[in-house]
Amino acid sequence: MEDEMSSLMELLKDVVRVIKLASKPTAEEYKLFLKVVLAGMSVLGVLGFFFQLIGSTLEFARFQAIPFQYTVLIGLVLLMIILAFGLYLRSRSEI
């Protein structure tokens, strides 16, 4: 019981320390955060819209189902391409 109480007290001390260190962002920082968040939400929204559009198109088209092995292979190839691109950008120090 004492162990739980001491861990709870440590947690409360950490919370108080973080609150004391926190500061209100300046107007410039707030605008920057807002732009970044809105850009991220916009990108996710556009991606979701296109996935929904492609899914709806494929649902009404009469294609045969792609075998599971091909689906896994395509996913792995796409993952490797994304990782290679990330490593390329990292080697150029753009990330």
N, C-alpha and C positions, 0 to 999 in steps of 0.2 A: 504494500500500500504506500509506503514511504517513497519507494522507487518511482511509482506513478506520479506522486505528488511533486517530487523533485524534477521529474521530466516536464511536468506541466508548468512549474515555475520557470524552468529554463526557457520553455517555449514563450511564455509571457514576457520574459526579459528580452528575448530576441525580437519579439513583436514591438515592444516599446523602443528598442534601439533602432529598428528600421523606421518607425514612425518619426523618431527624432531626427534621423538623417535625411528623410524625405523632404523635398522642397517643391514648391509650386513652380511649374515650368513657365518660362517667359512666353510672351506672345509669339515670338518667332519659333520657338521650340514647339509650341502647341500647334501652330499652323503646319509645321513640317510633319509632325506626328499625324495630324489630320489628313494631309495629302497622301502620306504613305499608306495609311489605313484605307482611305477611299480608293487609292489605286489598286491595292491588293484585293479589296472587295469587288471592284469592277472587273479585274482579271478573272477572279473566281466565278463571277456571274456570267461573263462572256463564255468562259470554258463550259460551265454548266449548261448554258443555253445551246451551245453547239453540240455537246454530247446528247442532250435531249433531242435536238433536231435530227442528228444522225441516227439515234435510236428509233425515233418515230419513223424515219424514212426506211430503215431496215426492217422495221416491224411490218410495214405494209408491203414491202417488196417480197417477192417469192424466191428467196435464195435458199439453197440447202444449208444446213447448219455446218459450220466449220468444225472439223474434228478437234478434239481436245488437245492432241499433240501439237497441231499447228498453232492453236491459240497460245499455248505455253511457249512455243518457239518464237512466235511473233512478239510476245511480251518480253521474253529474255533479250531478243535483239534490240527492241526499243529501249530497254533498261541499259543495255551496254552502250548504245548510242548516247543516251543522256549522260551516263557516267563519263564516257570518253570526252564529251563536250565540256562537262564540268572540270575534268582534269586539264583539258586544254586551256580553259579560262584561268584556272588556278596557276598553271605554269606561266601564263602571261601576267599574273598578279592583278587580274581584273576583278577578283572576288574579294 
